[in-house]
Amino acid sequence: MAFMALRILRMSMIVVKEFTQPFKSIFKHIAKNNNFFRKYICKPPAYGYEWCENTLHMLITKDTKIEPLTEKELINLGSAIWAEVVVFIGCSKVLLLETNRQAKHKETTDKEFLKQEQNIIEAVEVLQNILKQQQFYIEQIVIALKELGTPIKHIEKKTHQAHDANDVLLEI
């Protein structure tokens, strides 16, 4: 499992290096032609990286003799750092855009789900009102039939069954 993770990490680093190559060559070309870019934009991150690397090297190996980087190496290192920054910013932007898109999609599906749920609740309420009206009509018909003197034993049995069925439906 760990071996597979290391392979994936290595492949992703290769992909990042491949993506940074065009930016690195652009920055290197600009640094060769523009003194301001070379001095104030490309070299400072390279100096910072070199200082961190040298300090760590001295702490680990106790070696005090470390050769400073040449100007060409500084330009290459600074160009590589800026290229990775550009690729990182671009990938971060894409990741944020995708996250926002997925959040909006989830929000719209949640709204649709709530709307459907509300429609179902309203439909159940309408059906319950219709059921109450029909029960009332049945009771009115039973009363009217009693007044006429018509035998209504089977009707009363059916209304009791209907009331029992309604109780079961209302419990659900």
Buried (B, 14 or more C-beta within 10 A) or exposed (E): EEEEEEEEEEEEEEEBBEBBEEBBEBBBEBBBEEEEBBEEBBBEBBBEBBEEEBEEEEEEEEEEEEEEBEEEEBBBBBBBBBBBBBBEEEEEEEEEEEEEEEEEEEEEEEEEEEEEEEEEEEEEEEEEEEBEEEBEEBEEEBEEBEEEEEEBEEBEEEBEEBEEEBEEEEEE
